[in-house]
Amino acid sequence: MTTPTSALEQRYAGIGTDALLTRLNPVIEQLLQHRSVRAYLPDALPAGTLETLVAAAQSASTSSNLQAWSVVAVENPQGRARLSVLAGNQAHVANAPLFLVWLADLARLREVSQQRQQPATGLDYLELLLVAVVDAALAAQNAAVALEALDLSCVYIGGLRNHPEKVAAELNLPPGVFAVFGMCVGYQDPARPADIKPRLPQSVVLHREQYSLPAQTPGIAEFDQVLAAFYAAQGMRQADWSDTASKRVGSVAALTGRDRMFEALRNLGFPLR
């Protein structure tokens, strides 16, 4: 287990961590330990684990108490295998014992409105989809914190958005429900450990009173060196953050099919006015 101080040093590569050292506690220490894990043991999760994670997820904040999210738990190996293909052939989706698909869910609200013979015009607007996506993200992150407290590991899978309609068909999603992302859950394979990936220094992401782009330049330059060194230590391709990030947003091809998201959402029952 990484020590709290070591985790903090790895998260920021030693950049500007002195002030944070005075505010650590067990909850923050656990958060600092987070890493994306893509290698899992085949061991099944203890009974009640899934329900505990959902309880933690439902304890997250939700806009206007609409609770505009749902989650599909996929434990069947064949289902996980099919989803792994749709997510870009990511083997860990098939190998993790539990795969959670977090959903922006407006179908439930429309159904309730219809049962009460009330109009549901607001559901046709982009704002309500944003509410549902934010709700799903908050719920999922609560589950991630909870599962790591149970000595489990996870990794988010945005690749489900490569094929939104096919994922919806696989999970039998009704109109007005969209798979925002997936999450692999399981016990990390100790033979293939994952390291804590550095993040941008706080001088880049923390703005006081007003936002400033120029103020970020020195921190980004420093972080480019940090991440390049991290990738080299991992035996990965030589690249810094600016290069990787700019290539990720630099072309339609880099979106891996998600450039048609507006069309896909319309097909899935979101008018998006």
N, C-alpha and C positions, 0 to 999 in steps of 0.2 A: 504494500500500500504506500502510495506517495505521501510524504509528510505535507502538512498544510503549507509550510514555508516553501518547500520545493515545488508544490503545485502552483503556488502564486508566481514563483520565479519562472516556471515553464510557461504559464499563461501569458505573461508579459515579457518574457526573456529578460527579466531584471530591469525593465524600463519603467521607472516611476512607481515602484511598489512600496517604498518606505512608509508612506502614510497609511496604506492598507493593512500593514502588519499589526497595527494597534487595534484593529476592529474585527479581527477574526473570531468566529465562534463555530461550534460544530455544524450548524446549517450552512454557513458560508463556506466552510472547509469542504463539505460534501459537494457543493456547487462547483468549487474550483477544481475538483477531481474529475469533472465530466470529460469524457472523450467519446468519439464515435467508434463503435466496435462493429467490425464486419466479419468476425470469425467466432462461431458459437459452438459450444458443446451440444450434442443431441439431447441432453437431459430434459425431460419434461419439467414444467414448472409446478411447484407445490399447489395442491388444491386451495382454491380461494384467492390465488394471486391475481388472476384477471379481475375478479370482482373488487379486490382491494384497489387496484390501479384505476378502475372506473370510478370508485368512490373518491379517490384523490382528484381525478379529473373533474368530477362534478363539483368539487369544492373550489374550483377556480372561479374567478370573476366572470360574469356574463352580462352583456349589454341588456339593460331593461328587464333582466331575468327572463329573456326570451329563450335562452338555452338552445340556440339555433345550431346545434351540432349533434352528431351521432358518431358512433364508432362501430366498425365491423371487425370482429376478432376472427382471424383465419388460422385455424390450427391444422386443418386437413392438409397433408403433404401435397396432394394433387392441386389443390387450390393455390397453395403457396407457390408451387412450381409454375403454374400458369401466370400468376401475378409477377413472378420474377422475370418472365419473358417480356411482359408488357412494360415493366419498369426498366428495360434496357439490359436484360440478361444479367441482372445482379444476383450472383449465386447466393449471397447471404439472405436474400428474401426467401429463397427456398429452404435454406439450411437452418434458419432460426426456428425454434419450436413454436413461437407465436409471432404472428404478423398482424399488426393493428392498422386499419385503414380509417383515418380520421376524416370525417365528412362535414362539409357545410350543408346544413339540412334546413331547407325552407319548406319542404313537403309537409312536415308535421304542423307548422303554423298555418299553412293553407288549409289543411284538413280540419284543424280546430275551428278556423274561421267559417268554413263551410258548414260544420256541424252546428255552429251558433247562428248560422244564416247571416253572417257578417261579411262585408266586402273585404278583400285582401289585396287591394290595389298597391299598397306599399311594397308588397313582395316583388313587384315587377321592376323595382328600381335598384340601381347599383348599390345604393347605401345598404340595403338589407343583405345583399350578398357579402359586402365587406364586413358587416356585423357578424355574419355566420362564419366567415373565414377567420376573423379574429377570435371568435368564441372557440372554434376548433383548435386554433394554435395555442390559446391559453390553457385549454383542457389538456391537450397533448403534453405541454411542457410540465404541467402539474404531475401527470402520469410518469414522465421521464424522471422527475425528481424523486417520486415515490419509489419507482422500480430500482433506482440506484441506491436508495436507502435500504432496499432489500437485497443488496449485493448482486443485482442483475445489471445488465448492460443493454444499450440500445443504439440505434442509428436511424435517423430520419431518411425517408426515401421520397424525394421529390419526383423521381422518375415515373411515378404513376401518372403524372400529368402529361407524359408523352402521348398517351392514348386514352383520353378521358372517356370517350364513348365505350370503348372496349372494356375498360375497367368497370364502368357503370353496368354493362351487360353481364360481366362476370359476377358482380355482387348483387345483381337484381335491384339496382337503385331506381326508385321512381323519379319522374320529372321533378326538378327542384332540389335534387341532391347531387353533390359534386364531391369527388374524392380529392381532398386538398393535398394530402401526402400520406405516406405509410410510415410504419415504425417497426423495425425488427426488435424483438425482445428475447433475451435468453441469457445464459451464463457464458461469459467470455471464455474462449479457448485459451488456457494459460500458455499454450505453446505458441500462440500468435498474439502477443500483447499489443495493445494500442497505446500510443503516447499522447500526451496532452499537446494539442496543436496551439501554437501562439496566436494571439489576437492582436489587432491594431492597438497601439498605445492609447491611453485615455486622452492624451493631447489631441488625438484625431477625432474621437467620437464624442467627447464631453465638451459641450459649448456652454459658456456662462453668459447669461443674459441675452446674447444674440449669436446667430450662426455665422461662422466664418470659414470660407474655403481656403484662403491663403494661409491661415494659421495651421492648417493640416499638413502642409507640404513637408516640413522637417520630419514630422512623425512618420509620415508615409515612407519617406526615403530611408529612415532608420529601420522601419518594419520590413521593407523590401530585403534588406540584408539579413534580418532575423529569419524571415521565412525561407529565403534561399538556403540558408545554413541548415534549417530544419529539414527541408526536402533532401538536401545532400546527405544528412545523417540518416535519413530513412531509406536511402538508396533510390530515391525517386528522381524524376527528370529535373534538370537544373532550371529553375524559374523563380522569379520573385513574385510578390503579390500583385504589383501593378501590371506585370505582364500577364499573369494568369487571369486577373479580373477583367482586364481590357479585352482579352481574347474571348472570355465567356460572354461578354455583351457586344462583341464586335461584328457579329453577322447573324443572319437569320438561321443559318445552318447550326450555329452554336446553341440555338434554342431547342434542338432535338425534337422538333415537331410541335413545340408549344407556341409557335408563332400563330397558330390557328385557334388559340384559346378562346377568343371571342366567339368564333363560329361554333366551337365545341360547346361552350356554355349555352348558347342559343339552342343548340340541338338537345341539350340536357334539360331544357325547360326554364331557362333564366332569360326573360325578355330584355333585361338590362337597359331600361330606359334612363 
